[in-house]
Amino acid sequence: MAHHKDAIKRIKQNEKRRTKNRHYRSRMRNQIKKVRAAVEAGDHAAAMDQLRTAQSVIARVVSKGVIHKNAAARRISRLNKAVKALA
């Protein structure tokens, strides 16, 4: 256990950031799963709609600093490729 005031504060900050990051990351992953499910179902319109939402969520996660911008670009690119394969 931390004994210094600044170490105690740092532990509190880390815990708060961890919970926020988990929230954003799980939201992003759930949205990606929705896109993949729509692609597997073969529903192009639903996949496009979910893709738009996924792109927004992923961009938000990047702005919060949860994932790297290149990782986000890779995820969006792969989702886009999967949706375009339907058409």
PyMOL commands that set and color helices and strands:
alter all, ss='L'
color gray80, all
select helices_A, chain A and resi 5-41+44-63+69-86
alter helices_A, ss='H'
color red, helices_A
deselect
rebuild
show_as cartoon
